[in-house]
Amino acid sequence: MLSKIAVVISSLILILLSFYPLAFIRFYIVIRTLFQPFANKHLTLFGNFPINAPLPLILLFYSYLACIFRQDFSLFVPNSVYLYLFLFWSLLSLINSFNLYASFAFIFKILAVISVYLLIYNSIESAEDFKKIHKTVVFLALITIFYGFCQIFLKEGQPFYGPIVRIKSFFSSANEFGIFLSLAIISNLILVAIEGFKKQYKIFLSLMILAYILALNRGSWIAMTTSIFLSYFFFRDKIRLRSIVLPIAIIFLMFSPIIILRFLQLENPAENTFVGRINFWKNMLYLIPQHPLLGFGIGTTELVFQSLTGRKIYPHNDFLRLFFEMGFGSIFYILFLIKSLLFFIKNKANNWKTNFLFIVSLFYWLIISIPQNIVNNVVLFPLFMTLIASGLKYNFLINFEGKHI
């Protein structure tokens, strides 16, 4: 009952905030994440109506109506055309859909992601607005970290080794929490790049790194480290290699027992999930030629393989998932990521500190999408789009040589 009251009150607050777009989207980012446990438990508001559904519904109506009727808002912001083409092809994939209900549910998620992207870009009107968005992400991260630390003492996290648990906070898995923290760390560093390494940011970063380690997400550790070094390649004239290697080495030395133990699990077939994922990808590649143009229908991968194997299997590869579900149309999602990456690389000489971090976030997303399921995640995907939309708008606002693409 309390969960229903919380959702209803939050929905009313969102409606009241409709006169203040920036406050609206900041509140939505926080509350949607904190209410995720309700969705994980499959709670309903009434009948079969999901308990969290009112929040994205309000977001959808508000975002698109604002973009249509407000003169200072636009439906066509940088790179949005690729998102619309992605949405359009998702609708086309309904022709072959293995399950229409699952497909419409996924399309609803895509609409919500685009809504967040549009609202973030349109609502940021100054550098202060830009900082407020990232301060919101950091604030949200601190709440999730506090709850995650409580899970250690209450033994409510994800089982790991004996009495040790992986903290997952409000998320359904520790892997999701690790991905969330990756993006939050980038937001915190963006604030550092603008305001300097203030005491509070040092404390926040320390807490985030500690939680990052305790989430025990091997994939995120590898993806983040790789992304930092890939991004460094474009900023060799501005960043010293030792300024990257030294912090990473210190973190490794401080937490080496935990990190080594986590990687040693790869020798145990029961813990080495990557081998199983590769085998599953082979099966997906075998089936893709059956519907190369439109796929099996957006959002249906798990159901298709459940019908074939008798059990629900997650693909753990967003690029293969989208290619399997919508065929050729998946290229538009990839184009969005690549065009955004090229934008920040093109403008790397101007505002280089923040653009370096946005490039890190894009490389990270590209890498972590290979072994994970995040494109259908109602918290992580919108949060990533929050970073990208804010970065594009910030480059426009500071009036350097960055141009819309």
C-alpha positions in Angstrom: 0.0 0.0 0.0 2.8 2.4 0.9 4.4 1.8 -2.5 1.2 2.8 -4.3 0.9 5.9 -2.2 4.5 6.8 -3.0 4.0 6.4 -6.7 0.7 8.4 -6.7 2.3 11.3 -4.7 5.4 11.3 -7.0 3.2 11.4 -10.1 1.3 14.4 -8.7 4.7 16.1 -7.9 5.8 15.5 -11.5 2.6 17.1 -12.8 3.1 20.1 -10.6 6.7 20.4 -11.8 5.6 20.6 -15.4 6.1 24.4 -15.3 9.8 23.8 -14.5 11.3 21.4 -17.1 14.7 21.1 -15.5 13.2 20.4 -12.1 10.8 17.9 -13.7 13.5 15.8 -15.3 15.8 15.9 -12.3 13.0 14.7 -10.0 12.1 12.0 -12.6 15.7 10.7 -12.8 15.8 10.3 -9.0 12.4 8.9 -8.3 12.4 6.4 -11.2 15.6 4.9 -9.9 14.5 4.7 -6.3 11.2 3.1 -7.3 12.8 0.4 -9.4 12.5 -2.3 -6.6 8.7 -2.0 -7.0 9.1 -3.0 -10.7 11.5 -5.8 -9.7 8.8 -7.2 -7.5 6.2 -7.0 -10.3 3.9 -4.8 -8.1 0.8 -3.4 -9.8 -1.1 -0.2 -9.1 -4.4 -1.9 -10.0 -5.2 -5.0 -11.9 -2.3 -5.8 -14.3 -1.2 -2.1 -14.5 2.5 -1.9 -13.5 3.0 0.2 -10.4 5.7 2.4 -12.0 3.9 3.0 -15.3 2.4 6.4 -14.4 5.9 8.0 -14.1 7.1 7.3 -17.7 3.6 8.0 -19.0 3.7 11.4 -17.5 7.2 11.8 -18.9 6.1 10.9 -22.4 3.1 13.2 -22.5 5.0 16.1 -21.0 8.1 15.8 -23.1 6.5 15.6 -26.5 3.8 18.2 -25.7 6.5 20.6 -24.4 8.6 20.0 -27.6 5.5 20.7 -29.8 4.1 23.7 -28.0 7.0 25.5 -26.4 8.9 27.8 -28.7 12.2 27.2 -26.9 11.9 23.4 -27.2 12.4 21.2 -30.2 11.7 17.7 -31.3 14.8 17.7 -33.4 17.9 18.1 -31.3 21.4 16.9 -32.3 21.4 13.2 -33.4 17.7 12.8 -32.6 17.0 11.7 -36.1 18.8 8.4 -35.5 16.7 7.8 -32.4 13.5 8.4 -34.4 14.7 6.0 -37.2 15.5 3.5 -34.4 12.0 3.9 -33.1 10.5 3.7 -36.6 12.2 0.4 -37.3 11.2 -0.9 -34.0 7.6 -0.3 -35.1 8.3 -2.0 -38.4 9.6 -5.1 -36.5 6.1 -5.6 -35.2 5.4 -7.3 -38.5 7.4 -10.3 -37.5 7.0 -10.0 -33.7 7.0 -13.2 -31.8 5.0 -11.5 -29.1 3.3 -8.2 -29.6 2.9 -7.5 -25.9 6.6 -7.8 -25.3 7.3 -5.6 -28.4 5.0 -2.8 -27.4 6.5 -2.9 -23.9 10.0 -2.4 -25.4 8.8 0.3 -27.7 7.4 2.1 -24.7 10.8 2.0 -23.1 12.4 3.5 -26.3 9.8 6.3 -26.2 10.7 7.0 -22.6 14.4 7.1 -23.4 13.9 9.5 -26.3 11.7 11.7 -24.0 14.5 11.9 -21.4 17.0 12.8 -24.2 14.7 15.6 -25.5 14.0 17.0 -22.1 17.6 17.0 -20.9 18.8 18.8 -24.1 15.9 21.3 -24.2 15.8 22.1 -20.5 19.5 22.9 -20.1 19.8 26.7 -20.7 23.0 27.5 -19.0 26.2 26.0 -17.6 24.5 26.1 -14.1 21.7 23.9 -15.5 24.2 21.5 -16.8 25.9 21.2 -13.4 22.5 20.7 -11.7 21.8 17.7 -13.9 25.1 16.0 -12.9 24.7 17.0 -9.3 21.4 15.2 -9.4 23.1 12.1 -10.7 25.7 12.3 -8.0 23.0 12.9 -5.3 21.2 9.8 -6.6 24.3 7.8 -6.5 25.0 8.6 -2.9 21.5 7.4 -1.9 22.0 4.1 -3.8 25.5 3.7 -2.2 24.2 4.2 1.3 21.5 1.6 0.7 24.1 -0.7 -0.9 26.3 -0.5 2.2 23.4 -1.4 4.3 23.0 -4.6 2.3 26.4 -5.7 3.4 25.5 -5.6 7.1 22.0 -7.0 6.4 23.3 -9.7 4.1 20.7 -8.7 1.5 22.9 -8.3 -1.5 23.7 -10.8 -4.3 25.5 -13.9 -3.0 29.2 -14.0 -3.9 31.6 -16.0 -1.7 30.6 -17.5 1.6 29.2 -14.8 3.8 30.3 -12.1 1.3 27.6 -10.4 -0.8 27.8 -8.2 -3.9 25.9 -5.0 -3.3 23.2 -4.2 -5.8 21.3 -1.4 -4.0 18.0 -0.6 -5.7 18.8 -2.6 -8.8 17.9 -6.2 -9.8 21.6 -7.2 -10.0 25.0 -6.2 -8.9 26.0 -5.9 -12.5 23.4 -3.2 -13.1 24.5 -1.3 -10.0 28.1 -1.4 -11.3 27.0 0.1 -14.6 25.0 2.7 -12.8 28.1 3.6 -10.7 30.3 3.9 -13.8 28.0 6.6 -15.2 27.7 8.3 -11.8 31.5 8.4 -11.4 31.7 10.1 -14.8 29.1 12.7 -13.7 31.1 13.3 -10.5 34.3 13.8 -12.5 32.5 16.2 -14.9 31.7 18.4 -11.9 35.4 18.1 -10.8 36.5 19.2 -14.3 34.3 22.3 -14.1 34.5 23.3 -10.4 37.8 21.7 -9.3 38.6 18.8 -7.0 36.6 20.1 -4.0 36.5 18.3 -0.7 33.0 17.0 -1.2 33.8 15.6 -4.7 36.8 13.7 -3.2 34.5 12.2 -0.6 31.9 11.3 -3.2 34.4 9.8 -5.5 35.9 7.7 -2.7 32.5 6.3 -1.8 31.6 5.6 -5.4 34.9 3.7 -6.0 34.4 1.7 -2.8 30.8 0.7 -3.9 32.1 0.1 -7.4 34.5 -2.5 -6.1 32.0 -4.1 -3.7 29.5 -4.5 -6.6 32.1 -6.9 -8.0 31.2 -6.2 -11.7 34.2 -7.6 -13.7 32.7 -6.4 -16.9 32.4 -2.8 -15.7 36.0 -2.8 -14.4 37.3 -3.9 -17.7 35.1 -1.7 -19.8 35.9 1.4 -17.7 39.6 0.9 -17.7 39.7 0.2 -21.4 37.5 3.2 -22.1 39.8 5.5 -20.2 42.9 4.3 -22.1 41.0 4.5 -25.5 39.9 8.1 -24.7 43.5 9.0 -23.6 44.6 8.3 -27.2 42.7 11.4 -28.4 44.1 13.6 -25.6 47.8 12.6 -25.4 48.8 16.2 -25.9 46.8 17.3 -22.8 46.9 14.3 -20.4 49.9 12.6 -19.0 49.8 8.8 -19.1 50.9 8.5 -15.5 48.0 10.6 -14.3 45.8 7.8 -15.6 47.9 4.8 -14.7 48.8 5.9 -11.2 45.2 6.2 -9.8 44.2 2.9 -11.5 47.2 1.2 -10.0 46.5 2.6 -6.5 42.9 1.4 -6.6 44.1 -2.1 -7.8 46.6 -2.3 -5.0 44.1 -1.2 -2.3 41.5 -3.7 -3.4 43.7 -6.4 -5.0 42.5 -9.3 -2.8 38.8 -8.7 -3.8 39.7 -8.0 -7.5 41.9 -11.0 -7.8 39.3 -13.3 -6.2 36.7 -12.0 -8.6 38.8 -12.8 -11.6 40.0 -16.2 -10.3 36.3 -17.2 -10.5 36.7 -17.3 -14.3 38.5 -20.7 -13.8 35.4 -22.1 -12.3 33.0 -23.1 -15.1 30.0 -22.4 -12.8 31.1 -18.8 -12.3 32.5 -18.2 -15.8 29.3 -16.8 -17.4 31.2 -15.4 -20.4 31.6 -18.9 -22.1 27.9 -19.5 -21.8 27.2 -16.1 -23.4 29.4 -16.9 -26.3 27.6 -20.1 -27.0 24.3 -18.3 -26.8 25.5 -15.6 -29.3 26.3 -18.4 -31.7 22.8 -19.6 -31.6 21.5 -16.1 -32.2 23.8 -15.7 -35.2 22.4 -19.0 -36.6 18.8 -17.6 -36.4 19.3 -14.1 -37.5 19.4 -14.9 -41.3 15.7 -16.0 -41.0 14.6 -12.4 -40.6 17.6 -10.2 -41.5 15.6 -7.1 -42.4 13.0 -6.7 -39.6 14.2 -9.3 -37.1 12.0 -11.4 -34.8 10.3 -8.3 -33.2 11.7 -5.8 -30.8 11.8 -7.1 -27.2 11.3 -10.8 -28.0 14.7 -12.4 -27.7 14.1 -14.0 -24.4 10.7 -15.3 -25.4 11.9 -16.7 -28.7 14.6 -18.7 -27.0 12.3 -19.8 -24.2 10.1 -21.4 -26.9 13.1 -23.1 -28.3 14.9 -24.2 -25.2 12.2 -24.2 -22.5 13.9 -21.7 -20.4 14.3 -17.9 -20.4 17.8 -16.8 -21.5 19.1 -13.3 -21.6 21.3 -12.4 -24.6 23.9 -10.4 -22.8 24.8 -8.5 -25.9 22.8 -5.4 -26.9 24.1 -5.2 -30.4 23.2 -8.9 -31.2 19.9 -8.5 -29.3 18.9 -5.5 -31.5 20.1 -7.2 -34.7 18.1 -10.3 -33.8 15.0 -8.3 -32.9 14.9 -5.6 -35.5 17.3 -6.7 -38.2 18.8 -3.9 -40.3 17.2 -1.2 -38.2 19.6 -1.8 -35.4 22.2 0.2 -37.4 20.4 3.4 -36.4 21.2 2.8 -32.7 24.8 2.2 -33.5 24.9 5.3 -35.7 23.6 7.4 -32.8 26.4 6.2 -30.6 29.1 6.7 -33.3 27.9 10.1 -34.3 27.8 11.2 -30.7 31.3 9.9 -30.2 32.6 11.7 -33.3 31.0 14.9 -32.1 33.0 14.9 -28.9 36.2 13.8 -30.7 35.8 16.5 -33.2 35.4 19.1 -30.5 38.1 17.7 -28.2 40.3 20.7 -28.5 37.6 22.9 -26.9 36.3 22.2 -23.4 38.6 19.2 -23.5 38.2 18.1 -19.8 34.5 17.4 -20.0 34.6 16.1 -23.6 37.3 13.6 -22.5 34.8 12.3 -19.9 31.9 12.1 -22.4 34.2 10.2 -24.8 35.0 7.8 -21.9 31.2 7.4 -21.3 30.6 6.5 -24.9 33.5 4.0 -25.2 32.3 2.5 -21.9 28.7 2.1 -23.2 29.9 0.6 -26.5 32.1 -1.9 -24.6 29.7 -2.8 -21.7 26.9 -3.4 -24.2 28.7 -6.4 -25.6 28.4 -8.6 -22.4 25.4 -7.0 -20.8 21.6 -6.3 -21.2 21.2 -2.5 -20.8 19.4 -1.2 -23.9 16.2 -2.4 -22.4 16.9 -1.2 -18.9 14.5 1.6 -17.8 17.1 3.2 -15.4 20.5 2.7 -17.0 19.7 3.6 -20.7 17.9 6.9 -19.8 20.8 7.8 -17.4 23.3 7.2 -20.2 21.2 9.4 -22.5 21.1 12.0 -19.8 24.9 12.2 -20.0 25.1 12.4 -23.8 22.3 14.9 -24.2 23.8 17.2 -21.5 27.2 16.9 -23.1 25.9 17.9 -26.5 24.0 20.9 -25.1 26.9 22.0 -23.0 29.2 22.1 -26.0 26.6 24.2 -27.8 26.2 26.6 -24.8 29.8 27.4 -24.2 29.9 28.6 -27.8 33.1 26.9 -28.8 33.5 25.4 -32.3 31.1 22.6 -31.5 28.3 22.4 -34.0 25.2 20.3 -34.2 25.5 17.2 -36.3 
